[in-house]
Amino acid sequence: MSNEQRRILGEDTVEVTETISPEGYFSRVKNAFGGILFGFLLFIAAFIVLFWNEWRADIGAIAETAVEIKADAAASSEHENMLVSLTGPLTTEENISDDMFLKEGNFLGLKRKVEMYAWVEDADTQQNKNKNGTTTKKTTYRYSKKWVLNPAKTGSFNKPEGHENPPEKTIPDTEVKSSQAKIGLYNIDLNKTGVPGYKKIDLTNEVLKTEMLAPSTPVPPQTQTIQGNMLTTTIPKPVNYNNPVLTGGYLFQGTGTLVNPNVGDMRISFESSTPGVTVTMIGKLNGDTIDEFKDEHNNKVFSLTIGSKEQAVEGMKAAHQAWTWGLRVAGFFMMVIGLNMIFAPISAVLSFLPFIGNFSKSLIGTIILVVSIVLSLLTIGISLLIQNIVLLILLCVMIFLLVVGVFVTALIMIKKYSKQT
């Protein structure tokens, strides 16, 4: 696509090429040595992350032990301050609105999302190594107009000229939550738990405060009519055309249209959570309220999810597994990056030799990869073994017997060899 085609589509392309002349042989060696300390710290941190990760408590397993209580009956006093779970419809009798455009309604929560049509910068950098040892870096900046929730500041662009965004949105995003939510007899603080089950609202004049909107069609002019001997003048209600207009399922405010917007125009949508959805609350019983539960190891359990207790527990366990594997992968890559930074000076010193430099870099990279895999598996294994004392003792006994067996076998062979000679 040519630059002219991009401009027709509301896009612009600016290419900026820089030649980094100091990035020669000695500069690379200097930078490589400078990264050793950070690489060492990253390498040590990898062990900490991998070891600690295996000791994280599975909150789903703790939640599974929660005592089930009925939502429509008072719990026994013996369950006070204990970990409990209750399942039932999440309700509220309160009516709320966004205090601007929506009429009050029976909602658990409301979200107003305001998007601005604004310039967006995307950068693509390519780096090439030259024959003389220097490096050429070419960065291509592409600018396009998109609907975004958080428009970028113009000053952050590589080329601000011609890509000016307004300083901020004139209508803010907001979320309103009911303060009277309940599951049966028990109060639920949605500010702590969050609101489940948000869905987009279909905007119509029935749910909107029409006095806050501009008309979608022009207002008729002032008219005069004669009724008998009386002259009647009809004056239309004053209209603020700076207010949003309902169009295409959005409230639109700006100088363009929803289909053909200008930079700075805004479109507004709403999401709501309606009462009646079946949820499970897990936490500490505190009278007629459910609060955050902490066990003896300070593990926290406080969850409001759609569905049954079994579904809530399975979701927690799945999240724990995802985090466990995510941190294992993160720890492994921390180790790889750390070792690469530690041994980077070797590759930098040999980089001026075309064949040896490339070969050494590949060889060191392969060794680092293998070492990182072995050390990561060992760290994970040792952490798991320490948690299982019996298995650890058995392993130590087996290693001791193996060492003793090898030592005794070696002594027998030495003695037999000495007799033969």
C-alpha positions as CSV (number, residue, x, y, z in Angstrom):
1,M,0.0,0.0,0.0
2,S,1.4,3.4,-1.0
3,N,1.6,6.4,1.3
4,E,-1.1,8.1,-0.8
5,Q,-3.5,5.1,-0.4
6,R,-2.8,5.2,3.4
7,R,-3.7,8.9,3.5
8,I,-7.0,8.3,1.7
9,L,-7.8,5.7,4.4
10,G,-6.9,8.1,7.1
11,E,-3.4,6.7,7.6
12,D,0.0,8.3,7.3
13,T,3.5,6.7,7.1
14,V,6.7,8.3,8.2
15,E,10.0,6.5,7.8
16,V,12.9,7.4,10.1
17,T,16.3,5.7,9.5
18,E,19.2,6.1,12.0
19,T,22.7,4.8,11.6
20,I,24.1,3.9,15.0
21,S,27.8,4.4,14.3
22,P,29.0,4.0,18.0
23,E,27.6,0.5,17.9
24,G,30.8,-0.9,16.6
25,Y,33.1,-3.6,17.9
26,F,34.4,-1.9,21.0
27,S,31.0,-0.4,21.8
28,R,29.4,-3.9,21.7
29,V,32.1,-5.3,24.0
30,K,31.6,-2.5,26.4
31,N,27.8,-2.9,26.5
32,A,28.2,-6.6,26.9
33,F,30.4,-6.3,30.0
34,G,28.0,-3.6,31.4
35,G,25.1,-6.1,31.3
36,I,26.8,-8.8,33.3
37,L,25.6,-7.6,36.7
38,F,22.0,-7.3,35.5
39,G,22.2,-10.7,33.9
40,F,23.5,-12.2,37.2
41,L,20.7,-10.7,39.2
42,L,18.1,-11.9,36.6
43,F,19.7,-15.4,36.8
44,I,19.4,-15.5,40.6
45,A,15.8,-14.1,40.4
46,A,14.9,-17.0,38.1
47,F,15.7,-19.5,40.9
48,I,13.6,-17.5,43.3
49,V,10.6,-17.3,41.0
50,L,10.8,-21.0,40.1
51,F,11.2,-22.1,43.7
52,W,8.5,-19.8,45.1
53,N,6.0,-20.7,42.4
54,E,5.9,-24.3,43.5
55,W,5.0,-23.2,47.0
56,R,2.0,-21.1,46.1
57,A,-1.2,-22.3,47.6
58,D,-3.9,-23.6,45.3
59,I,-6.8,-21.3,46.3
60,G,-9.2,-23.6,44.6
61,A,-8.2,-26.5,46.9
62,I,-8.8,-24.2,50.0
63,A,-12.2,-23.0,48.6
64,E,-13.2,-26.6,48.1
65,T,-13.2,-27.1,51.9
66,A,-15.7,-24.2,52.4
67,V,-18.8,-25.1,54.5
68,E,-21.9,-24.8,52.3
69,I,-24.7,-22.7,53.9
70,K,-28.2,-21.9,52.5
71,A,-28.7,-18.5,51.1
72,D,-32.3,-18.2,52.3
73,A,-31.7,-19.3,55.9
74,A,-29.6,-17.9,58.8
75,A,-26.4,-19.8,59.3
76,S,-25.5,-21.6,62.5
77,S,-23.4,-19.6,65.0
78,E,-20.7,-22.3,64.9
79,H,-20.0,-21.2,61.3
80,E,-19.2,-17.6,62.3
81,N,-15.8,-16.5,61.0
82,M,-15.4,-19.8,59.1
83,L,-14.9,-20.3,55.4
84,V,-18.3,-20.7,53.8
85,S,-19.9,-20.8,50.4
86,L,-23.5,-19.9,49.4
87,T,-25.2,-20.2,46.0
88,G,-28.2,-18.3,44.8
89,P,-29.6,-15.4,42.7
90,L,-27.7,-12.1,43.1
91,T,-30.3,-9.4,43.6
92,T,-30.7,-5.8,44.5
93,E,-33.7,-3.5,45.0
94,E,-31.7,-0.4,44.3
95,N,-32.1,1.7,41.1
96,I,-28.9,3.3,39.7
97,S,-27.8,5.3,36.6
98,D,-24.7,6.8,35.2
99,D,-25.9,10.3,36.3
100,M,-25.6,11.6,32.7
101,F,-27.4,9.8,29.9
102,L,-29.2,6.7,31.3
103,K,-32.5,6.6,33.1
104,E,-32.4,4.9,36.5
105,G,-32.9,1.2,36.4
106,N,-32.7,-2.0,38.5
107,F,-29.1,-2.9,37.9
108,L,-26.3,-4.6,39.8
109,G,-23.8,-2.5,37.9
110,L,-23.4,-0.1,35.0
111,K,-20.4,0.8,32.9
112,R,-20.1,3.8,30.6
113,K,-17.4,3.3,28.0
114,V,-16.2,6.4,26.0
115,E,-14.1,5.8,22.9
116,M,-12.3,8.6,21.1
117,Y,-11.4,8.6,17.4
118,A,-7.7,9.4,17.6
119,W,-4.3,9.0,16.0
120,V,-2.5,5.8,16.9
121,E,1.3,5.2,16.4
122,D,2.8,1.8,15.5
123,A,6.5,1.4,15.2
124,D,8.4,-1.3,13.3
125,T,12.2,-1.5,13.8
126,Q,14.6,-3.6,11.7
127,Q,18.2,-3.9,12.6
128,N,20.9,-5.1,10.2
129,K,24.6,-5.8,10.9
130,N,27.0,-4.2,8.4
131,K,30.3,-5.8,7.2
132,N,32.4,-3.2,9.0
133,G,30.9,-4.3,12.3
134,T,28.5,-1.3,12.7
135,T,24.7,-1.7,13.0
136,T,22.1,0.1,11.0
137,K,18.6,0.5,12.6
138,K,15.6,1.4,10.5
139,T,12.4,2.4,12.3
140,T,9.1,2.9,10.3
141,Y,6.4,4.8,12.1
142,R,2.8,4.3,10.9
143,Y,0.0,6.5,12.0
144,S,-3.7,5.5,11.7
145,K,-7.0,6.8,13.1
146,K,-8.9,4.3,15.4
147,W,-11.5,4.2,18.0
148,V,-9.6,3.9,21.3
149,L,-10.5,4.0,25.0
150,N,-7.3,5.7,26.0
151,P,-6.0,8.1,23.3
152,A,-2.2,8.6,23.2
153,K,-0.7,11.9,24.1
154,T,0.4,13.8,21.0
155,G,3.8,14.5,22.6
156,S,4.6,10.8,22.8
157,F,4.6,10.4,19.0
158,N,7.8,10.4,17.0
159,K,6.2,12.9,14.6
160,P,3.5,15.0,16.5
161,E,3.0,17.4,13.6
162,G,-0.2,16.4,11.7
163,H,-1.1,13.8,14.3
164,E,-2.6,15.9,17.1
165,N,-5.0,14.3,19.5
166,P,-7.2,16.3,22.0
167,P,-5.6,16.4,25.5
168,E,-8.4,14.2,27.0
169,K,-11.9,12.9,26.7
170,T,-14.5,15.5,27.7
171,I,-16.8,12.7,28.9
172,P,-15.1,10.2,31.3
173,D,-15.6,6.5,31.6
174,T,-17.4,5.4,34.7
175,E,-18.7,2.3,36.6
176,V,-21.5,2.5,39.1
177,K,-22.3,-0.5,41.4
178,S,-25.3,-1.2,43.6
179,S,-24.7,-0.8,47.3
180,Q,-27.6,-3.1,48.3
181,A,-26.6,-6.4,46.6
182,K,-27.7,-9.6,48.3
183,I,-27.6,-13.4,47.9
184,G,-30.7,-14.4,49.9
185,L,-30.3,-13.0,53.4
186,Y,-26.6,-12.1,53.0
187,N,-25.2,-8.7,52.0
188,I,-22.6,-8.6,49.2
189,D,-20.1,-5.7,48.8
190,L,-19.8,-5.4,45.0
191,N,-17.0,-2.8,45.4
192,K,-14.9,-5.6,46.9
193,T,-16.0,-8.6,44.8
194,G,-16.6,-6.9,41.4
195,V,-19.8,-7.2,39.4
196,P,-20.4,-10.4,37.3
197,G,-22.2,-10.8,34.0
198,Y,-21.8,-7.5,32.2
199,K,-23.6,-7.3,28.9
200,K,-24.0,-4.4,26.3
201,I,-27.1,-2.4,26.6
202,D,-29.2,-1.8,23.4
203,L,-29.6,2.0,23.5
204,T,-33.1,3.3,22.7
205,N,-35.0,6.4,23.7
206,E,-36.8,4.3,26.4
207,V,-33.6,3.8,28.4
208,L,-32.0,7.2,27.7
209,K,-32.6,10.7,29.2
210,T,-33.7,12.3,25.9
211,E,-33.3,15.8,27.3
212,M,-29.5,15.1,27.5
213,L,-29.3,14.2,23.8
214,A,-29.3,16.3,20.6
215,P,-32.0,15.3,18.0
216,S,-31.0,13.0,15.2
217,T,-33.1,15.1,12.8
218,P,-33.3,18.9,12.5
219,V,-35.7,20.7,14.9
220,P,-38.6,22.3,13.0
221,P,-38.6,26.1,12.9
222,Q,-40.9,28.4,14.8
223,T,-44.4,28.3,13.3
224,Q,-47.5,30.6,13.6
225,T,-51.2,29.5,13.2
226,I,-54.4,31.5,13.2
227,Q,-57.3,30.0,15.2
228,G,-60.3,32.3,14.9
229,N,-59.2,35.8,15.9
230,M,-56.1,34.4,17.8
231,L,-52.6,34.2,16.4
232,T,-50.8,31.2,18.0
233,T,-47.0,31.0,17.9
234,T,-45.3,27.6,18.4
235,I,-41.6,27.9,19.6
236,P,-39.6,24.6,19.6
237,K,-37.8,23.6,22.8
238,P,-34.2,24.9,22.7
239,V,-31.7,22.2,21.7
240,N,-28.0,21.8,22.6
241,Y,-26.4,20.4,19.5
242,N,-23.2,19.9,21.5
243,N,-24.9,17.0,23.3
244,P,-24.5,13.4,21.9
245,V,-26.9,12.0,19.3
246,L,-28.3,8.4,19.3
247,T,-27.1,6.7,16.1
248,G,-26.0,3.2,15.2
249,G,-26.3,1.8,18.7
250,Y,-24.0,4.5,20.2
251,L,-24.3,8.0,21.6
252,F,-22.1,10.0,19.2
253,Q,-20.6,13.4,19.9
254,G,-18.4,15.3,17.5
255,T,-18.1,17.3,14.3
256,G,-18.2,14.3,12.0
257,T,-20.6,11.3,11.9
258,L,-20.3,7.8,13.4
259,V,-19.6,6.4,9.9
260,N,-17.2,9.2,8.9
261,P,-15.7,10.6,12.2
262,N,-13.1,13.3,12.8
263,V,-10.2,13.1,15.2
264,G,-11.6,14.0,18.7
265,D,-15.1,12.6,18.1
266,M,-16.5,10.3,20.7
267,R,-18.8,7.3,20.7
268,I,-20.4,6.1,24.0
269,S,-21.7,2.7,24.9
270,F,-23.0,1.1,28.0
271,E,-22.9,-2.3,29.7
272,S,-25.1,-3.5,32.6
273,S,-25.4,-6.5,34.9
274,T,-29.0,-7.3,35.8
275,P,-30.2,-9.0,39.0
276,G,-31.2,-12.6,39.1
277,V,-28.0,-14.3,37.8
278,T,-27.1,-17.4,39.9
279,V,-23.7,-16.9,41.6
280,T,-21.5,-18.5,44.3
281,M,-19.9,-16.5,47.0
282,I,-17.0,-17.9,48.9
283,G,-15.5,-16.1,51.9
284,K,-15.6,-15.6,55.7
285,L,-19.1,-15.5,57.4
286,N,-19.4,-12.3,59.4
287,G,-23.0,-12.0,60.6
288,D,-25.1,-11.4,57.6
289,T,-22.1,-10.4,55.4
290,I,-19.5,-12.4,53.6
291,D,-16.0,-10.9,54.0
292,E,-12.5,-11.9,52.9
293,F,-11.2,-15.1,54.5
294,K,-7.5,-15.7,55.5
295,D,-6.2,-19.1,56.7
296,E,-3.2,-19.7,59.0
297,H,-0.8,-19.2,56.2
298,N,-2.4,-15.9,55.2
299,N,-3.8,-17.3,52.0
300,K,-6.8,-15.2,51.0
301,V,-10.1,-16.6,49.7
302,F,-12.8,-14.2,48.5
303,S,-14.6,-15.0,45.3
304,L,-17.9,-14.1,43.6
305,T,-18.4,-16.1,40.4
306,I,-21.3,-17.1,38.1
307,G,-22.5,-20.7,38.6
308,S,-22.3,-23.4,41.3
309,K,-19.7,-24.0,43.9
310,E,-18.2,-26.8,41.8
311,Q,-17.8,-24.4,38.9
312,A,-16.2,-21.8,41.1
313,V,-13.7,-24.2,42.5
314,E,-12.8,-25.6,39.1
315,G,-12.3,-22.1,37.8
316,M,-9.9,-21.3,40.7
317,K,-8.0,-24.5,40.2
318,A,-7.7,-23.9,36.4
319,A,-6.4,-20.3,37.1
320,H,-3.9,-21.7,39.6
321,Q,-2.6,-24.2,37.0
322,A,-2.4,-21.5,34.3
323,W,-0.4,-19.2,36.7
324,T,1.9,-22.1,37.7
325,W,2.9,-22.9,34.1
326,G,3.1,-19.3,33.2
327,L,5.6,-18.6,36.0
328,R,7.5,-21.7,35.2
329,V,7.9,-20.5,31.6
330,A,8.8,-17.0,32.9
331,G,11.4,-18.3,35.3
332,F,13.0,-20.4,32.5
333,F,13.2,-17.4,30.1
334,M,14.6,-15.2,32.9
335,M,17.4,-17.8,33.3
336,V,18.0,-17.9,29.6
337,I,18.2,-14.1,29.3
338,G,20.3,-13.8,32.4
339,L,22.9,-16.4,31.2
340,N,23.0,-14.8,27.8
341,M,23.8,-11.4,29.4
342,I,26.5,-13.0,31.6
343,F,28.2,-14.7,28.6
344,A,27.6,-11.9,26.1
345,P,31.2,-10.6,26.4
346,I,32.5,-13.8,24.9
347,S,30.3,-13.5,21.8
348,A,31.1,-9.7,21.6
349,V,34.9,-10.3,21.7
350,L,34.7,-13.0,19.0
351,S,32.2,-11.1,16.9
352,F,34.8,-9.4,14.6
353,L,35.7,-12.9,13.3
354,P,32.9,-13.7,10.7
355,F,32.8,-17.5,11.0
356,I,34.1,-18.0,14.6
357,G,31.9,-15.2,15.9
358,N,28.7,-16.6,14.5
359,F,29.7,-20.1,15.5
360,S,30.6,-19.1,19.0
361,K,27.3,-17.3,19.4
362,S,25.3,-20.3,18.2
363,L,27.3,-22.7,20.4
364,I,27.0,-20.5,23.6
365,G,23.2,-20.1,22.9
366,T,22.7,-23.9,22.6
367,I,24.7,-24.5,25.8
368,I,22.7,-21.8,27.7
369,L,19.4,-23.3,26.5
370,V,20.4,-26.8,27.7
371,V,21.7,-25.6,31.0
372,S,18.6,-23.5,31.6
373,I,16.3,-26.5,31.0
374,V,18.3,-28.7,33.4
375,L,18.5,-26.0,36.1
376,S,14.8,-25.1,35.8
377,L,13.8,-28.7,36.1
378,L,16.1,-29.3,39.0
379,T,14.8,-26.2,40.8
380,I,11.2,-27.2,40.3
381,G,11.9,-30.8,41.4
382,I,13.8,-29.8,44.5
383,S,11.0,-27.4,45.5
384,L,8.4,-30.2,45.1
385,L,10.6,-32.7,47.0
386,I,11.1,-30.4,50.0
387,Q,7.3,-30.1,50.2
388,N,7.1,-33.9,50.5
389,I,9.4,-34.7,53.4
390,V,8.9,-38.5,53.2
391,L,9.8,-38.6,49.5
392,L,12.8,-36.4,50.2
393,I,14.0,-38.7,53.0
394,L,13.6,-41.8,50.7
395,L,15.5,-40.0,47.9
396,C,18.3,-39.1,50.3
397,V,18.5,-42.7,51.5
398,M,18.6,-44.0,47.9
399,I,21.4,-41.6,47.0
400,F,23.3,-42.6,50.1
401,L,23.0,-46.3,49.4
402,L,24.0,-45.7,45.8
403,V,27.1,-43.8,46.8
404,V,28.0,-46.5,49.4
405,G,27.4,-49.2,46.8
406,V,29.6,-47.4,44.2
407,F,32.3,-46.9,46.9
408,V,32.2,-50.6,48.1
409,T,32.2,-51.9,44.5
410,A,35.2,-49.7,43.8
411,L,37.1,-51.0,46.9
412,I,36.3,-54.7,45.9
413,M,37.6,-54.1,42.4
414,I,40.7,-52.4,43.6
415,K,41.4,-55.2,46.1
416,K,40.8,-57.9,43.4
417,Y,43.1,-56.0,41.0
418,S,45.9,-55.8,43.6
419,K,45.7,-59.5,44.3
420,Q,46.1,-60.2,40.6
421,T,49.2,-58.1,40.3
